[in-house]
Amino acid sequence: MGKYKYYDQNLISEIVYYIKGQHLDKAYQKVEEYIERYPKDRLGQLYKAEILSLSGQHEEAAELADYIMSLGAFHDVKSKVTAYTVYGNILHAIGRDRESIAAYRTAIDTETFGAAMHPVKAKAGLINVYINQNRLDDALKEIASAMESNIYVFDLQIAVIYSRQGKYLEAIEVLDKLGEKERNSNTANRVYGQCYFNLGEYDKAIKHYKRVVTLKAANYTKILPDLIDCYMRKGEKEVAYQYAKQAYDLGIETDTIVSLMDTNRPTKDVKKELVKHLALFGIPDLGPGHKFKMSFLNNFKSEPIKDDEDTPMDTNEETGPKKVRKPLTPKEKFILKYGYR
């Protein structure tokens, strides 16, 4: 029998492609295929953990990744570098940034930049951690060290740093020079949007924010408040309200969103009556501000009361037969009075 094959770069590339594009279902299918084909290679399990972390299953991801990394040495340098890079991604996603930095450092120090470019991914991960921690000087040092060696140009990360520093025009200039694929990435669109928003160019900001929201890219909900603010500053309150409802349903409650929701809710008098009659709808008064109660009150639909098909008939020789309505229930009286069902 030939030597057992541990590593399949083509299948790994497919997994990475789907993960980067947030196509997690397809990524998971490829990971399962990889694990079945190469059960001795721990990379498959690590990518599985990364998908779990991106899906919000952080505890399961951390438990699986910690276990896989505790098993000891890897069979070759390439696998080790890739493993520590993926482990760094997982740790960063679940908020264990100190350990994430250590994992990326291990990947970077294991092999000089070169074959397979894996340490470049670790370097990019490390820079992103520093940016998210607002350690911009540390991020710039890492970028400079990479560029001095003619290894890789982290232009997108530089644009992010410029935007964090308030250098919006410089950030846009860097973004404009990116390749088409990177320029249309979710990160680039976020940075474009933030720069144009802060420059007061709201139409351009909206264009880039909507690309992220429409695609429902990772963490797209963080964009919603800024998108809503753009429409508010343009005076387009109706559009802002539609996005505010979407944000509110996702649990996002900035001052602008809460104000928009309050403005478009039933009047205080109607709401008071609704609360008073909650028992008619089988909902107890759970106290002011209770989320379940408020979501119920804010989603009433105005509907006419329909006649019952079995309503008794009163026959009159002059006017002919006509329906005799049953006495209205308290609920029906309430609906007729306020127009809410």
ChimeraX attribute file (.defattr): number of C-alpha atoms within 10 A of each C-alpha:
attribute: neighborCount
match mode: 1-to-1
recipient: residues
	/A:1	3
	/A:2	4
	/A:3	5
	/A:4	8
	/A:5	10
	/A:6	15
	/A:7	20
	/A:8	12
	/A:9	9
	/A:10	9
	/A:11	15
	/A:12	17
	/A:13	11
	/A:14	15
	/A:15	24
	/A:16	17
	/A:17	14
	/A:18	16
	/A:19	19
	/A:20	12
	/A:21	13
	/A:22	17
	/A:23	14
	/A:24	19
	/A:25	13
	/A:26	15
	/A:27	23
	/A:28	21
	/A:29	12
	/A:30	21
	/A:31	24
	/A:32	17
	/A:33	14
	/A:34	21
	/A:35	17
	/A:36	11
	/A:37	15
	/A:38	17
	/A:39	14
	/A:40	14
	/A:41	18
	/A:42	21
	/A:43	28
	/A:44	26
	/A:45	22
	/A:46	26
	/A:47	29
	/A:48	23
	/A:49	27
	/A:50	28
	/A:51	24
	/A:52	20
	/A:53	22
	/A:54	18
	/A:55	14
	/A:56	12
	/A:57	14
	/A:58	20
	/A:59	13
	/A:60	13
	/A:61	26
	/A:62	22
	/A:63	11
	/A:64	17
	/A:65	26
	/A:66	16
	/A:67	13
	/A:68	17
	/A:69	17
	/A:70	8
	/A:71	9
	/A:72	8
	/A:73	10
	/A:74	15
	/A:75	11
	/A:76	10
	/A:77	13
	/A:78	18
	/A:79	19
	/A:80	21
	/A:81	27
	/A:82	21
	/A:83	26
	/A:84	26
	/A:85	29
	/A:86	26
	/A:87	29
	/A:88	29
	/A:89	26
	/A:90	27
	/A:91	24
	/A:92	22
	/A:93	19
	/A:94	18
	/A:95	12
	/A:96	14
	/A:97	20
	/A:98	12
	/A:99	14
	/A:100	25
	/A:101	23
	/A:102	15
	/A:103	24
	/A:104	30
	/A:105	20
	/A:106	18
	/A:107	29
	/A:108	21
	/A:109	12
	/A:110	15
	/A:111	16
	/A:112	12
	/A:113	18
	/A:114	10
	/A:115	9
	/A:116	12
	/A:117	16
	/A:118	23
	/A:119	26
	/A:120	21
	/A:121	19
	/A:122	27
	/A:123	24
	/A:124	21
	/A:125	22
	/A:126	27
	/A:127	25
	/A:128	19
	/A:129	25
	/A:130	19
	/A:131	20
	/A:132	14
	/A:133	11
	/A:134	14
	/A:135	14
	/A:136	21
	/A:137	12
	/A:138	15
	/A:139	23
	/A:140	18
	/A:141	12
	/A:142	17
	/A:143	22
	/A:144	15
	/A:145	12
	/A:146	18
	/A:147	13
	/A:148	10
	/A:149	9
	/A:150	10
	/A:151	14
	/A:152	17
	/A:153	13
	/A:154	18
	/A:155	16
	/A:156	20
	/A:157	22
	/A:158	21
	/A:159	26
	/A:160	27
	/A:161	24
	/A:162	20
	/A:163	20
	/A:164	17
	/A:165	12
	/A:166	13
	/A:167	14
	/A:168	23
	/A:169	16
	/A:170	15
	/A:171	25
	/A:172	20
	/A:173	11
	/A:174	18
	/A:175	24
	/A:176	14
	/A:177	12
	/A:178	14
	/A:179	9
	/A:180	10
	/A:181	8
	/A:182	15
	/A:183	17
	/A:184	16
	/A:185	15
	/A:186	22
	/A:187	18
	/A:188	24
	/A:189	21
	/A:190	22
	/A:191	25
	/A:192	27
	/A:193	29
	/A:194	24
	/A:195	27
	/A:196	20
	/A:197	21
	/A:198	13
	/A:199	13
	/A:200	13
	/A:201	13
	/A:202	22
	/A:203	15
	/A:204	15
	/A:205	24
	/A:206	21
	/A:207	15
	/A:208	22
	/A:209	26
	/A:210	18
	/A:211	18
	/A:212	24
	/A:213	19
	/A:214	9
	/A:215	10
	/A:216	13
	/A:217	16
	/A:218	16
	/A:219	11
	/A:220	17
	/A:221	17
	/A:222	13
	/A:223	17
	/A:224	23
	/A:225	19
	/A:226	18
	/A:227	25
	/A:228	25
	/A:229	20
	/A:230	24
	/A:231	19
	/A:232	18
	/A:233	12
	/A:234	12
	/A:235	11
	/A:236	13
	/A:237	17
	/A:238	13
	/A:239	13
	/A:240	23
	/A:241	21
	/A:242	13
	/A:243	19
	/A:244	27
	/A:245	16
	/A:246	14
	/A:247	21
	/A:248	16
	/A:249	11
	/A:250	10
	/A:251	10
	/A:252	17
	/A:253	15
	/A:254	13
	/A:255	10
	/A:256	17
	/A:257	23
	/A:258	15
	/A:259	13
	/A:260	21
	/A:261	18
	/A:262	13
	/A:263	11
	/A:264	11
	/A:265	15
	/A:266	17
	/A:267	10
	/A:268	10
	/A:269	9
	/A:270	16
	/A:271	15
	/A:272	12
	/A:273	12
	/A:274	20
	/A:275	20
	/A:276	12
	/A:277	17
	/A:278	18
	/A:279	12
	/A:280	15
	/A:281	10
	/A:282	8
	/A:283	13
	/A:284	13
	/A:285	13
	/A:286	13
	/A:287	10
	/A:288	9
	/A:289	9
	/A:290	10
	/A:291	11
	/A:292	10
	/A:293	17
	/A:294	16
	/A:295	13
	/A:296	11
	/A:297	19
	/A:298	14
	/A:299	12
	/A:300	13
	/A:301	10
	/A:302	12
	/A:303	11
	/A:304	11
	/A:305	11
	/A:306	6
	/A:307	10
	/A:308	10
	/A:309	7
	/A:310	7
	/A:311	12
	/A:312	12
	/A:313	11
	/A:314	11
	/A:315	12
	/A:316	9
	/A:317	6
	/A:318	6
	/A:319	7
	/A:320	8
	/A:321	11
	/A:322	12
	/A:323	14
	/A:324	11
	/A:325	12
	/A:326	10
	/A:327	8
	/A:328	10
	/A:329	10
	/A:330	11
	/A:331	15
	/A:332	15
	/A:333	12
	/A:334	17
	/A:335	17
	/A:336	16
	/A:337	10
	/A:338	12
	/A:339	16
	/A:340	18
	/A:341	18
